[in-house]
């Protein structure tokens, strides 16, 4: 890959705009590497490739710069949680996925976005820490008895509760700097953004990008 000579800061408007072509290429690569991608995802990738930037692109780039600061703050929250609990973000994700019903490392990988080998390694680390344990599938128990499935242990449940309590306390300390009106406004905006980006709306978003909706 040809190295860029652009010295713009990584989150500057120039760098973000210049990255549009690279984003499309990355989406192509993701599509190639994910043969089971859902139809909504494929439509969205196709829409990004064909679509022209909206008239509000400048506003979008401003928003990207501003949300980058929020992302950095969120990262610091998880760094603090890691320091206090000894659990990396990926480990917390995997532990939460198992608590939510994922019983195999492949299901953990799908839930967390990790590659299968990475999810398998993460589950192994959590087992060694005593936060996950293995059990056999009922069919396997009657046959080989091989324990291939995982579940959260009592210690794992406590670790999740501690991590969630820390996350809430840290976020609460941030929100404490806002007044009630700003907090309500933030809640409303976050709710609208989450709804707009929901997986069920991917086909509609693709239509908006191409102007076919």
HUQUI-V401894 format. One record per helix or strand of 2 or more residues. SS is the DSSP state (H for helix, E for strand). FROM is the first residue (numbers start at 1). LEN is the number of residues. If there is no record, write none. Layout:
{{SS FROM LEN} {SS FROM LEN}}
This chain:
{{H 13 6} {H 20 14} {H 39 12} {H 57 29} {H 89 11} {H 105 8} {H 116 13} {E 132 4} {H 138 5} {E 149 4} {H 154 22} {H 180 17} {H 199 12}}
